[in-house]
Amino acid sequence: KVYSVCGYVPGGSTNALYIYDPFDDAWRAAAPIPISGGADHCNVAAAGGKFYVLGGGGGLASGNTYEYDPASDRWQIVGRMPTPRSASGVGAIGTKIYVAGGSGSGGSLSTFEVFDTVSRQWSRLPDMPSARDHLTAQAVNGKFYALAGRVGGRLIPDTEEYDPASNTWRVRALIPTPRGGLGSGTLGNRIQAFGGEGPSGLPTNTYPQNEEYDPALNTWASKASM
């Protein structure tokens, strides 16, 4: 299933949770996240059959970590992130959720932290090599990849790889089209990065590009645009 939580609506931020079932081709409303006034630019991930919101903007500025149980349709607070922030890069490896960069009280961050969903403890890890927000992230073959993003009005092309086994980062090939606010996914041990915003040259200032990163070869390839 696909989970959509928080974000912007015409009246401001929302706390709504909607769940899409592709087999029924239908959406349904579920229990809203218990944040008065809602939240936006939330950091979300799934691990161990649960859905997590780990910081965000608006009502989530406190850095509270929320866990949603689909079986009971209930939310609970299960932690508090050391560095509250929004618009981060988020990825899950096993039962651990990694949160990279984002927008905090001091601006764009390089801060990197992990939440253990079993122990419900946060830990600080080595900072990303480059600070940024509105990036995207994915996990492939047990490694975490932070992709693109922005600092103020400057778009960041950086691809950086974190290896939990060695607890180290390394710089990888630059994304061909730097952008912020982009989406991503994985297929066949490769990462697809699509869309985004910035000075694209289009009237919308958004990007239709879809570019694929192969971690094994450390190469980017252009695919069919949206």
N, C-alpha and C positions, 0 to 999 in steps of 0.2 A: 504494500500500500504506500501511498504518497501522502506525507504530512505537510500541511502549510499552516504556519503559526505566526502571529504578530504581523508587523508590517504597517504600511500606511493605508488609510481609507480616507474618503473625502473629509471626515470630521477630525482627522488627526491619526494618532497611533491606535492600534487595536490589540485586544488580547484574545481574539478569536482563534480557535483551532478547527481546521477542516481536514477531513481525511478522504482521499480518493481511492476507490477500489477499481483497478483496471479490468477486473474480470466482469464486474457489473456495469462498468462505465458510468459510475455514479459517485457524487460527492455527498458527504453527510457532515453535519456539525457535531463536534465532540466537546468535552468539557473545556471551557476557556482557561487559559493559564491565569492563575490568581494574582494578577498584577493590575492594580487600580490604574486606570488611564491607558493601559496597554503598553506596548513597547515596539521598537523598530530596529532594523539592522541587527537582528538577533543572531547569535552564534548557535547553530543547531547541529546535532549529530544523533545517530542511532547506534546503540551497542547493547548486546546481551538481551535483545528483545524489548528494550525500553527506548524511549525517545527523550532527548535531553536538550534543554535550552541553557546555555552557559554564558551568561552575560549578554548585554545588548544596550541599545539606547533607550532613552525615555525612562519608563518605570523599572528598567533592569540595570540602571546605572550603579546600583548597589553591588552588582556582581553576584547576586544570588544564583545558585545552580539548581534548576528545576528538573525533576524526573517525572515523565508521564508513563503510566502503565496502561497499555491498550486493553488488557484483560479486565481491569476494574474501572477504566475511564476516570482515573484520578491522578492529580498532580501532587507532588510534595517537594519541599526544599530539602536538598541532600548535601549542600555544601555552599561555600562562598569562595569565589575565585580570588587569588591574591591580588591580581591586577584587573579591576573592573574595566571593561572595554566593549566596543561594538565593532561591526564590520571587519571581523577577523577572518583568517583562514582556518578552517576546522576540518579534522579528519580523524577517523577511528581506526585503531589497530587492535584487534582483539577486544578486550574489555577496557582499553584505555582510550581517552579522547584527548587529542592534541589541539591546542589553540595557539595560533601564531599571529603576532602583530595585531593590527586593528587601530581603532581610534579611542584614545583615553583622555583623561583630563589634561594631559600635557601635550596632546596632539598625536601624531602618528607614532606607533610603537614598533620596536623590534622584539618585545617581550614574548617569550615562548614558555608555555606551561602545559602540564598534563593533568587530567582528572582520571583517577582510578575508580571505575564504577563499582568495583567490588568492595574496596576499603572506604570509598567515598572521601578520599583524600586528594588534595591538590599538591603538586610539586612544581618547583621552578626548574627549568632546564636552560641550557645555553641559549642566549639570544640568537635570533636570526641574523645573518650577516647584514641585511638591509632592512631598515624600518619602512613600514608602509601600512596603509589601511585599504579597505575595499578590495583586498586580494581574494584569491580563491585557493583552495588546497584539496589534495586528494592523497590517499594512501595506496601504494602499489607494492606488492611483494614485501610487505613488512617495513617499508620506508615511507616517510612523509615528505610531500612535495608542496612547497609554497610557490605560487605562480602569480606574476604580474601585480597589479594594484596601483596605488597612487600615494603621493605625499603632497597635500594641497592641490595645486593645479598641475603638478608634474607627474606624468605617467611613468611607471616603473616596469622595465622589461624583464626583471630578474626571475630566474628559476633557481630555487635552492632546495637541496635535498638533506633531510635529517635521517640519520641512521640510529635507531634506539640501541642497537647492539654496541656501538662505539661511543654513543652520546655525543656525536659530532655532526656539524653541518659541512656541506661542500657546495660550491657554486657550479651550476650546470648551464646548458645552452640557453641563450636569451629567447624569449617568446618573440616571434616575428612582428606581431602587432601589439605593442604595449597598450593596456587599457585598465580601467578600474571598474568595479561593480560587475564583473563578468561571472558567468556560471561555468561549471565544469562537471564532468562525469568520467567514469572509467569503463573501458571495454577492451577485452583481450590484453590486459596488462599494459594498456596505453591510456593516456589522459587526453580527453577532449576538452578544449577551452573555447567557449563560444559567447558571442554577444559582448556587452560591456558599454561603458560610456566614456566620454572625453571628446576632444576636438577631432572628430572622425571625418570632417569635411561634408557630412550629410546634414540636412536641416534639423534632424532630431538630435544631433551630437551623440548618436549611438552607433555601435558597430555590429555588422552582420557576420563578421568573420568567425570561422570555425577552424581552429588549428589543433593538431594532435601531436602530443609529445610521447616519444618512445623512451622510457628510462633506460632500457637495455642498451640502446644505441646512442643515447643522449642527442637525439635529433628531433626537430620540429618539421611537420609537414602540413601544408594547407589542404583542407578538405572542403566539401561543398558548403558555401555560405548559407546562413539562414535566409 
